[in-house]
Amino acid sequence: MTNGGLMKMIKLCLLCLLGILTGTVRLAAQDVIPPQLTPQDTLRNPMLHLQHGSAVLHAAVVVGNSMPASFRNVGRDTLVNAAALDPFFAKLCQGTEPVRVVQLGDSHVRGHVFPVAVRHTLEAAWGSQAVYPDEINYRTTAIAHETGAPGLVYHAIGQNGATAADFCTTEKMDQMAALHPDLIILSFGTNESHNRRYDAVEHYAQLDALLTLLRHYAPDATVMLTTPPGSYVRASRRRRIINPRTEKTVNTILAFGERNGLAVWDLYNIAGGSKRACLNWKNNRLMQRDQVHYTHQGYTIQGNLLGEALLNAFNDYVAN
């Protein structure tokens, strides 16, 4: 190379270096390097933002409406005394650690379709980064497996034929407490209502005993109640009638919730109450043949409705 060519090469190198330093020339790689995430970037869900490396809910979420259009005389899908869930929502909004829900109940919960529908409804709004996407069915447990990331974790523990009194055991309390719940949902009432000698005072005392144990074993958890969906009982060998004790059971649960400052999801009255709840489910073929339990679709609707009621309460919380 001549001296003239060498000088041209040196000038070209100097010009390229100057361009890089001034930003007029860009370096390129085979793959574009993604921009650094900022607090305005979303994480797994458009309603989740990054703040100090954690997921934080900051605004209202979109809520569906799973109530069948053919249902008559229905109520609004909201919670009674929703403000009682403010401590749970406050922790959820912090987004610094897993926030755990444990639903306890009878066969409606044990079948897993109902609680899994609740879980999926909430995860669709709040994100699912805190749990692995395990398949859950009747043969598995409904205990979620955590990833360690912050966000919602939804567990369920059900027992066929159970009443609230059946969960007043050390074994059940230890099982519940090991999950470190922030919110406990109690879904009982169907089996209480099938006791032909149903006694409201006794039922109230059983709920009180369970709440006392829950507050001892999980003192930092918020507790809420749900009412049973309704069922039929045999009036004769070939004839079934709407269970007349369901309404009494529901009223006991509502009174207990009011007296103890608990939120209540009143499915029975939301779905039509004493005049229409059972007819709405039955006429739409959402009950099983025993007219006590529900079809897969029926339980899915109920789970979606509970999830939507919780989301409606959350929206009210962030709005205020």
C-alpha positions in Angstrom: 0.0 0.0 0.0 1.4 3.5 -0.9 1.7 6.3 1.5 -1.3 8.0 -0.1 -3.5 4.9 0.3 -2.4 4.5 3.9 -3.4 8.1 4.7 -6.8 7.6 3.1 -7.4 4.4 5.2 -6.4 6.3 8.4 -8.8 9.2 7.5 -11.7 6.7 6.9 -11.1 5.0 10.3 -11.1 8.3 12.0 -14.3 9.3 10.4 -16.0 6.1 11.4 -14.8 6.5 15.0 -16.1 10.1 15.1 -19.5 8.9 13.7 -19.9 6.3 16.5 -19.0 8.8 19.2 -21.4 11.4 17.9 -24.2 9.0 17.2 -24.4 9.5 13.4 -23.3 5.9 12.8 -25.1 3.0 14.6 -23.6 -0.4 15.5 -25.8 -3.3 14.5 -25.9 -7.0 15.6 -27.6 -10.0 14.1 -30.4 -9.7 16.7 -31.7 -6.4 17.8 -31.0 -5.8 21.5 -34.3 -5.2 23.3 -34.7 -1.8 25.1 -34.3 -1.6 28.8 -37.7 -2.1 30.5 -39.1 1.0 32.3 -41.8 1.3 35.0 -44.2 2.0 32.1 -43.6 -1.4 30.4 -46.2 -4.1 31.0 -45.4 -7.5 32.5 -47.4 -10.5 31.3 -50.6 -8.5 31.6 -51.6 -5.0 30.4 -52.8 -4.1 33.9 -49.5 -5.0 35.5 -46.6 -2.6 35.6 -43.0 -3.0 36.7 -41.9 -1.2 39.9 -38.6 -2.0 41.5 -38.6 -5.3 39.6 -42.0 -6.5 40.8 -45.5 -6.8 39.5 -47.8 -4.1 40.7 -51.5 -3.7 39.9 -52.3 -0.1 39.5 -55.7 0.3 37.8 -59.1 -1.2 37.3 -59.3 -4.4 35.3 -61.8 -5.5 32.6 -64.5 -7.7 34.1 -66.7 -10.0 32.2 -70.3 -11.1 32.8 -70.8 -14.8 33.0 -74.4 -14.7 34.2 -76.5 -16.7 31.6 -78.9 -14.4 29.8 -81.7 -17.0 30.3 -81.5 -16.7 34.1 -84.5 -14.7 35.5 -84.7 -12.4 38.6 -81.0 -12.4 39.1 -79.1 -9.9 41.3 -75.9 -7.9 40.8 -72.7 -10.0 40.9 -71.1 -8.2 43.8 -69.9 -8.9 47.3 -71.7 -7.9 50.5 -69.3 -5.8 52.6 -66.6 -5.8 49.9 -64.6 -3.3 51.9 -63.6 -6.1 54.3 -61.3 -7.3 51.5 -59.3 -4.1 51.5 -56.3 -5.6 53.4 -56.1 -8.4 50.8 -56.3 -5.9 47.8 -53.7 -3.7 49.4 -51.2 -6.5 49.6 -52.0 -7.6 46.0 -51.4 -4.0 44.8 -47.9 -3.9 46.4 -46.8 -6.7 44.1 -43.6 -7.5 46.0 -44.5 -11.2 46.9 -47.0 -14.0 46.2 -50.5 -13.3 47.4 -52.3 -16.5 48.4 -56.0 -17.4 48.3 -57.2 -20.6 49.9 -60.7 -21.8 49.3 -62.2 -24.3 51.7 -65.4 -26.1 51.1 -67.6 -29.1 50.5 -68.0 -31.3 47.3 -68.6 -28.2 45.2 -65.0 -27.3 45.9 -63.7 -30.8 46.0 -64.7 -31.4 42.4 -62.1 -28.7 41.5 -64.0 -27.3 38.5 -65.5 -24.5 40.6 -62.3 -23.2 42.2 -60.2 -23.7 39.1 -62.7 -21.5 37.2 -62.3 -18.8 39.9 -58.5 -19.1 39.6 -58.5 -18.8 35.9 -60.8 -15.8 36.0 -58.5 -14.0 38.4 -55.3 -15.0 36.6 -56.8 -13.6 33.3 -57.0 -10.2 35.0 -54.1 -10.2 37.4 -51.6 -12.5 35.7 -50.4 -16.1 36.3 -46.6 -15.6 36.7 -46.7 -16.7 40.4 -47.8 -20.3 39.6 -46.9 -23.1 37.2 -49.7 -24.1 34.7 -50.3 -27.5 36.2 -53.3 -29.5 35.0 -55.9 -29.9 37.8 -58.7 -32.4 37.7 -60.7 -34.5 40.2 -57.8 -37.0 40.6 -55.2 -34.3 41.4 -55.0 -31.8 44.2 -56.0 -28.2 43.7 -52.9 -26.9 45.4 -51.0 -24.6 43.1 -47.2 -24.9 42.6 -45.5 -21.5 43.1 -42.8 -20.2 40.8 -41.5 -17.8 43.4 -42.6 -14.7 41.4 -44.9 -12.2 43.0 -48.6 -12.4 42.1 -51.8 -14.4 42.7 -51.6 -18.0 44.0 -55.0 -19.8 44.3 -55.4 -23.0 46.3 -58.5 -25.1 47.0 -59.2 -27.8 49.6 -62.5 -29.5 49.5 -64.1 -32.5 51.2 -67.2 -34.4 50.0 -70.1 -34.2 52.4 -68.4 -31.6 54.5 -69.9 -28.9 56.7 -68.1 -26.0 58.3 -67.8 -28.2 61.5 -65.9 -30.8 59.6 -63.0 -28.4 59.0 -62.6 -27.6 62.8 -59.8 -30.1 63.1 -56.1 -29.8 63.8 -55.3 -31.7 60.5 -57.4 -29.3 58.4 -56.0 -26.2 60.1 -52.4 -27.4 59.7 -53.1 -28.1 56.0 -54.5 -24.6 55.6 -51.9 -22.8 57.6 -49.1 -24.4 55.6 -50.3 -22.6 52.5 -49.8 -19.1 54.2 -53.1 -17.7 53.0 -53.8 -13.9 52.7 -57.5 -14.6 51.9 -59.5 -17.6 53.0 -62.8 -18.3 51.2 -65.3 -20.5 53.1 -67.8 -22.3 50.7 -70.1 -24.4 52.9 -73.9 -24.6 53.4 -75.2 -27.3 51.1 -74.7 -30.2 53.5 -75.9 -28.1 56.5 -79.1 -27.5 54.5 -79.6 -31.2 53.9 -79.9 -31.9 57.6 -83.7 -32.3 58.2 -83.1 -31.1 61.7 -81.3 -28.0 60.6 -80.8 -25.6 63.5 -79.7 -22.0 62.7 -78.2 -21.5 66.2 -76.1 -24.6 65.8 -75.0 -23.6 62.3 -74.0 -20.2 63.5 -72.0 -21.7 66.4 -70.2 -24.0 63.9 -69.2 -21.0 61.7 -68.1 -19.2 64.8 -65.9 -22.1 65.9 -64.3 -22.3 62.5 -63.6 -18.6 62.3 -62.0 -18.7 65.7 -59.7 -21.5 64.6 -58.8 -19.7 61.3 -57.9 -16.5 63.2 -55.7 -18.5 65.5 -53.9 -20.5 62.8 -53.8 -17.7 60.2 -54.1 -14.5 62.1 -53.1 -12.2 59.2 -55.5 -13.7 56.7 -58.8 -12.1 55.6 -61.8 -14.4 55.7 -64.8 -14.2 53.4 -67.9 -16.4 53.0 -70.0 -17.7 50.1 -73.6 -19.0 50.1 -74.6 -22.3 48.6 -76.1 -22.3 45.1 -79.3 -24.2 46.0 -80.4 -27.8 45.7 -83.4 -30.2 45.7 -84.5 -32.8 48.2 -86.7 -35.8 47.9 -90.3 -35.3 48.8 -91.1 -38.9 47.8 -89.5 -41.8 46.0 -90.1 -40.2 42.6 -90.4 -36.6 43.4 -88.0 -33.8 44.3 -88.7 -30.3 45.6 -86.6 -27.3 46.1 -84.8 -27.6 49.4 -86.7 -25.4 51.8 -83.8 -25.2 54.2 -81.4 -23.6 51.8 -82.8 -20.1 52.4 -82.4 -20.6 56.1 -78.8 -21.6 55.7 -78.1 -18.7 53.5 -79.7 -16.3 56.0 -77.5 -17.7 58.8 -74.3 -17.2 56.7 -75.3 -13.7 55.8 -76.1 -12.9 59.5 -72.8 -14.4 60.6 -70.9 -12.4 58.0 -72.6 -9.1 59.0 -72.0 -9.7 62.7 -68.3 -10.5 62.1 -67.5 -7.9 59.5 -66.8 -10.4 56.7 -67.4 -10.1 53.0 -70.0 -12.5 51.6 -70.5 -13.6 48.0 -74.2 -14.4 48.1 -74.5 -16.8 45.1 -77.9 -18.0 46.1 -79.6 -14.6 45.9 -77.4 -13.4 43.0 -78.7 -16.4 40.9 -82.4 -15.8 41.7 -83.0 -16.5 45.4 -85.7 -18.8 46.8 -88.0 -18.2 43.8 -85.6 -18.7 40.9 -82.1 -19.9 41.8 -82.8 -23.6 41.6 -85.1 -23.2 38.6 -82.5 -21.2 36.8 -79.8 -23.8 37.2 -82.2 -26.7 36.6 -84.0 -25.3 33.6 -80.7 -24.6 31.8 -79.5 -28.2 32.4 -76.7 -27.0 34.7 -77.5 -29.4 37.5 -76.6 -33.1 37.7 -79.2 -35.8 38.0 -79.1 -35.7 41.8 -80.1 -32.0 41.6 -77.6 -31.3 44.4 -74.4 -31.1 42.4 -73.7 -29.3 39.1 -72.5 -30.0 35.7 -69.0 -29.0 34.5 -70.5 -26.0 32.8 -72.6 -25.1 35.8 -69.5 -25.1 38.1 -67.6 -23.2 35.5 -70.2 -20.5 35.5 -70.3 -20.3 39.3 -66.5 -20.0 39.4 -66.5 -17.3 36.8 -69.1 -15.4 38.7 -67.2 -15.5 41.9 -64.0 -14.4 40.1 -65.9 -11.6 38.5 -67.4 -10.5 41.9 -63.9 -10.3 43.3 -62.7 -8.3 40.3 -65.6 -5.9 40.7 -64.7 -5.4 44.3 -61.1 -4.8 43.3 -62.1 -2.2 40.8 -64.1 -0.4 43.5 -61.0 -0.6 45.8 -58.6 1.0 43.3 -61.2 3.6 42.3 -61.3 4.8 45.9 
